[in-house]
């Protein structure tokens, strides 16, 4: 059975990539499962989608814990534990990373026995949540790596899944996907099917005994509604909302109310302040600000500016 995971950020089309690959497998004569897995549905948040394909009925369910192929659309996710891109990989697994860095560099960084390949990352874009055509490229590369999906069937599947888009967009996706498929054909068959899990292979999980503490010690510190200092969801952000205070009219009840995560508080002087540790960069506040005092800038530029201000 082929077990394949696609990792990316919300907005990069990993659900679409899994749909394209799943349809291509189905048209090739395989039984197929494909499904996305979301956390908080926010632009830039880590998500993954998975595909199972086998010539026999598929009885496995749930997420893929031991993948044969892992496709990573955004290399910034590799260092984010919550993204789980390296979960369950071993010497059998093939890692495909969309990155400017070489495969040997990633092999050394990850210190893994898994085989590592890279996609050419292409041009940098301001908002990494909108990497152009990345879903089609990832699906095409994965299809080629399996060695069982033909070029013609893959393009048929891609056009079927993108049928709701304009023809010129479909044509662009097709051309880019074909180029990626052809480039990756030299590695056809490198993604190998894994065996079926059996009850005899089951290993009981290790349990950690946690002694009961008094309520005063165990009580949580709640800093704001539905937020937690321990889960710094600001790491998901690719675009940062920034308040231009000279243009701000002080109507903080608007942006703070519309913020879906309560990441905007109202200061004592009546002006809003953004909690960047928990702001996910959904940019709802940018759209709702009446005087247009909140602008969005790429996260990497904002961080460079912070470094410059502190040095």
C-alpha positions as CSV (number, residue, x, y, z in Angstrom):
1,X,0.0,0.0,0.0
2,X,1.1,3.5,-0.8
3,X,0.9,5.8,2.3
4,X,1.6,9.5,1.4
5,X,1.4,12.7,3.4
6,X,1.3,16.2,2.1
7,X,2.4,19.0,4.6
8,X,1.8,22.7,4.0
9,X,0.1,25.8,5.3
10,X,-3.5,26.8,5.0
11,X,-3.8,28.4,1.6
12,X,-1.1,26.4,-0.2
13,X,-3.5,23.8,-1.5
14,X,-2.4,20.6,0.1
15,X,-6.0,19.3,0.2
16,X,-6.1,19.9,-3.6
17,X,-2.8,18.1,-4.0
18,X,-4.1,15.1,-2.2
19,X,-7.3,15.1,-4.3
20,X,-5.4,15.3,-7.5
21,X,-3.1,12.4,-6.5
22,X,-6.0,10.4,-5.1
23,X,-7.9,10.8,-8.4
24,X,-4.9,9.8,-10.4
25,X,-4.4,6.6,-8.3
26,X,-8.1,5.8,-8.8
27,X,-8.0,6.2,-12.5
28,X,-4.9,3.9,-12.5
29,X,-7.0,1.2,-10.9
30,X,-6.3,1.6,-7.2
31,X,-8.5,1.7,-4.2
32,X,-8.0,5.1,-2.6
33,X,-8.4,7.2,0.5
34,X,-7.6,10.9,0.5
35,X,-8.5,13.4,3.2
36,X,-7.2,16.6,4.8
37,X,-6.4,17.1,8.4
38,X,-6.9,20.6,9.9
39,X,-6.2,22.2,13.2
40,X,-7.5,25.7,13.4
41,X,-8.7,26.6,9.9
42,X,-6.6,29.8,9.4
43,X,-4.5,31.0,6.6
44,X,-0.9,30.1,7.2
45,X,-1.7,27.4,9.9
46,X,0.1,24.1,9.5
47,X,-2.1,21.4,7.9
48,X,-1.6,18.1,6.2
49,X,-3.5,15.8,3.9
50,X,-2.9,12.1,3.3
51,X,-3.5,9.6,0.5
52,X,-3.6,5.8,0.8
53,X,-3.7,3.7,-2.4
54,X,-3.8,-0.1,-2.8
55,X,-4.9,-2.7,-5.3
56,X,-6.9,-4.4,-2.5
57,X,-9.6,-3.0,-0.2
58,X,-8.2,-0.5,2.3
59,X,-9.1,-1.3,5.9
60,X,-6.8,1.2,7.6
61,X,-8.3,4.4,8.9
62,X,-7.1,7.6,10.4
63,X,-3.9,9.6,9.9
64,X,-0.8,8.0,8.4
65,X,1.7,7.4,11.2
66,X,4.4,5.6,9.1
67,X,4.4,7.2,5.7
68,X,6.2,5.9,2.5
69,X,6.4,9.4,1.0
70,X,6.2,12.8,2.8
71,X,5.8,15.9,0.6
72,X,6.6,19.2,2.3
73,X,5.4,22.2,0.4
74,X,6.9,24.8,2.8
75,X,10.3,24.1,4.3
76,X,9.6,26.6,7.1
77,X,7.4,23.9,8.6
78,X,10.3,21.4,9.2
79,X,11.4,23.2,12.3
80,X,7.9,23.6,13.7
81,X,7.1,20.6,16.1
82,X,3.4,21.2,15.8
83,X,3.5,20.6,12.1
84,X,4.7,17.0,12.6
85,X,6.4,16.7,9.2
86,X,9.0,14.1,10.4
87,X,6.6,12.1,12.5
88,X,7.0,8.4,11.9
89,X,9.7,8.6,9.2
90,X,12.4,6.0,9.0
91,X,14.9,4.5,6.5
92,X,12.0,3.4,4.2
93,X,10.5,6.9,3.9
94,X,11.1,9.3,1.1
95,X,11.1,13.0,2.0
96,X,10.4,15.5,-0.8
97,X,11.0,19.1,0.4
98,X,10.2,22.3,-1.5
99,X,13.3,24.3,-0.7
100,X,16.1,26.5,-2.0
101,X,18.5,24.3,0.0
102,X,20.0,21.1,-1.3
103,X,18.9,17.5,-0.4
104,X,22.2,16.9,1.2
105,X,21.8,20.0,3.4
106,X,18.4,18.7,4.6
107,X,19.8,15.2,5.1
108,X,22.4,16.7,7.4
109,X,20.1,19.0,9.2
110,X,17.5,16.3,10.0
111,X,20.1,13.6,10.7
112,X,17.7,11.1,9.2
113,X,18.0,7.7,7.5
114,X,15.2,8.7,5.2
115,X,16.0,9.4,1.6
116,X,15.7,13.1,0.9
117,X,14.8,14.9,-2.4
118,X,14.0,18.5,-3.1
119,X,11.7,20.5,-5.3
120,X,13.2,23.6,-6.8
121,X,11.6,26.3,-4.6
122,X,11.1,28.8,-7.4
123,X,10.8,32.5,-6.8
124,X,10.3,33.9,-3.3
125,X,6.9,35.4,-2.7
126,X,5.9,37.9,0.0
127,X,3.1,35.7,1.4
128,X,4.3,32.1,1.7
129,X,0.7,31.0,2.2
130,X,0.2,31.7,-1.5
131,X,3.2,29.8,-3.1
132,X,2.1,29.8,-6.8
133,X,1.0,26.4,-8.2
134,X,2.6,24.5,-5.4
135,X,-0.3,22.1,-5.0
136,X,0.0,21.0,-8.7
137,X,3.7,20.7,-8.5
138,X,3.7,18.6,-5.3
139,X,1.0,16.3,-6.7
140,X,2.9,15.9,-10.0
141,X,6.1,15.1,-8.2
142,X,4.5,12.6,-5.9
143,X,2.7,10.9,-8.8
144,X,6.0,10.6,-10.7
145,X,7.8,9.2,-7.6
146,X,5.3,6.3,-7.3
147,X,6.2,5.1,-10.7
148,X,2.7,3.7,-11.3
149,X,0.8,6.7,-12.6
150,X,1.3,7.7,-16.2
151,X,1.7,11.3,-17.4
152,X,-1.6,11.1,-19.3
153,X,-3.7,9.9,-16.4
154,X,-2.1,12.4,-14.0
155,X,-3.0,15.3,-16.3
156,X,-6.6,13.9,-16.7
157,X,-6.9,13.8,-12.9
158,X,-5.5,17.3,-12.5
159,X,-7.9,18.9,-15.0
160,X,-10.8,17.0,-13.5
161,X,-10.0,18.3,-10.0
162,X,-9.4,21.9,-11.2
163,X,-12.4,22.0,-13.5
164,X,-14.1,24.7,-11.4
165,X,-11.3,27.2,-12.2
166,X,-10.9,29.4,-15.3
167,X,-9.3,27.7,-18.3
168,X,-6.2,29.9,-18.3
169,X,-5.5,28.9,-14.7
170,X,-6.0,25.2,-15.5
171,X,-3.6,25.6,-18.4
172,X,-1.0,27.2,-16.2
173,X,-1.3,24.4,-13.6
174,X,-1.1,21.7,-16.3
175,X,2.0,23.1,-17.9
176,X,3.8,23.5,-14.6
177,X,2.7,20.1,-13.4
178,X,3.9,18.4,-16.6
179,X,7.3,20.1,-16.2
180,X,7.5,18.9,-12.6
181,X,6.3,15.4,-13.5
182,X,9.0,15.1,-16.3
183,X,11.7,16.4,-14.0
184,X,10.9,13.9,-11.3
185,X,10.5,10.9,-13.7
186,X,14.2,10.1,-13.3
187,X,13.3,9.1,-9.7
188,X,10.3,7.1,-10.6
189,X,9.7,4.2,-8.2
190,X,11.7,5.7,-5.5
191,X,8.6,6.0,-3.3
192,X,8.0,2.4,-2.4
193,X,4.9,0.8,-1.0
194,X,4.9,-0.2,2.6
195,X,3.7,-3.5,4.0
196,X,0.4,-4.0,5.7
197,X,0.3,-3.5,9.5
198,X,-0.5,-6.7,11.5
199,X,-1.6,-7.2,15.1
200,X,1.7,-9.0,15.8
201,X,3.5,-5.7,15.0
202,X,1.5,-3.7,17.6
203,X,3.7,-2.1,20.3
204,X,2.0,-0.9,23.4
205,X,2.7,2.8,24.1
206,X,4.8,3.8,27.0
207,X,2.8,5.5,29.8
208,X,4.1,8.3,32.0
209,X,2.6,8.4,35.5
210,X,1.8,11.9,36.6
211,X,1.2,12.3,40.3
212,X,-1.7,14.4,41.4
213,X,-0.9,17.9,42.5
214,X,-2.9,20.2,44.7
215,X,-5.3,22.4,42.8
216,X,-3.4,25.6,43.7
217,X,-0.3,24.2,42.0
218,X,-2.1,22.7,39.0
219,X,-4.4,25.7,38.3
220,X,-3.9,27.1,34.8
221,X,-3.1,30.8,34.3
222,X,-5.6,32.0,31.7
223,X,-4.4,35.2,30.1
224,X,-7.2,35.7,27.6
225,X,-10.2,33.8,26.2
226,X,-9.3,30.7,24.2
227,X,-5.6,31.4,24.2
228,X,-2.7,29.8,25.9
229,X,0.8,31.0,26.5
230,X,2.0,27.4,25.8
231,X,0.6,27.4,22.3
232,X,2.3,30.3,20.4
233,X,0.0,30.2,17.4
234,X,1.8,33.3,16.0
235,X,4.3,30.8,14.5
236,X,1.6,30.1,11.9
237,X,1.6,33.6,10.6
238,X,3.0,34.5,7.1
239,X,1.6,38.0,7.0
240,X,1.6,40.4,10.0
241,X,-1.1,43.0,10.7
242,X,0.6,46.2,11.9
243,X,-1.3,49.2,13.4
244,X,-0.4,52.6,12.1
245,X,-1.3,54.5,15.2
246,X,-1.3,58.1,13.7
247,X,-4.1,56.9,11.4
248,X,-5.9,54.9,14.1
249,X,-9.2,56.5,15.3
250,X,-9.3,54.5,18.5
251,X,-12.4,52.4,17.6
252,X,-10.7,49.4,19.1
253,X,-14.0,47.6,19.8
254,X,-14.3,46.9,16.1
255,X,-11.0,45.2,15.4
256,X,-10.9,43.5,18.8
257,X,-14.4,42.2,18.3
258,X,-13.9,40.8,14.8
259,X,-10.6,39.1,15.7
260,X,-11.6,35.4,15.8
261,X,-9.0,34.5,18.4
262,X,-9.1,37.4,20.8
263,X,-5.6,38.4,19.9
264,X,-6.3,42.2,19.9
265,X,-6.7,43.8,23.3
266,X,-7.9,47.3,24.1
267,X,-5.3,49.4,26.0
268,X,-6.3,51.8,28.8
269,X,-6.0,54.7,26.4
270,X,-8.7,53.1,24.2
271,X,-6.4,52.0,21.4
272,X,-5.9,48.4,20.2
273,X,-2.8,46.3,20.7
274,X,-2.1,43.1,18.9
275,X,-0.8,40.0,20.7
276,X,1.7,38.7,18.1
277,X,2.4,35.5,20.1
278,X,-1.2,34.3,19.3
279,X,-2.1,36.3,16.2
280,X,-2.3,33.8,13.3
281,X,-2.3,36.4,10.5
282,X,-5.8,35.8,9.2
283,X,-5.9,39.6,8.4
284,X,-9.6,39.9,9.4
285,X,-8.7,43.1,11.3
286,X,-7.1,44.6,8.2
287,X,-10.4,44.1,6.3
288,X,-12.6,45.5,9.1
289,X,-10.6,48.6,10.2
290,X,-12.8,51.6,9.2
291,X,-9.9,54.1,8.8
292,X,-7.6,51.5,7.2
293,X,-5.1,52.0,10.0
294,X,-4.0,48.4,10.0
295,X,-1.8,47.2,7.1
296,X,-0.3,43.8,6.4
297,X,3.4,43.1,5.8
298,X,5.3,39.9,5.1
299,X,6.3,38.2,8.4
300,X,9.9,37.8,7.4
301,X,10.2,41.5,6.7
302,X,8.6,42.4,10.1
303,X,11.0,40.1,11.9
304,X,14.0,41.6,10.1
305,X,12.8,45.1,11.1
306,X,12.5,43.9,14.8
307,X,16.1,42.6,14.6
308,X,17.3,45.9,13.2
309,X,15.5,47.9,15.9
310,X,17.2,45.8,18.7
311,X,20.7,46.0,17.3
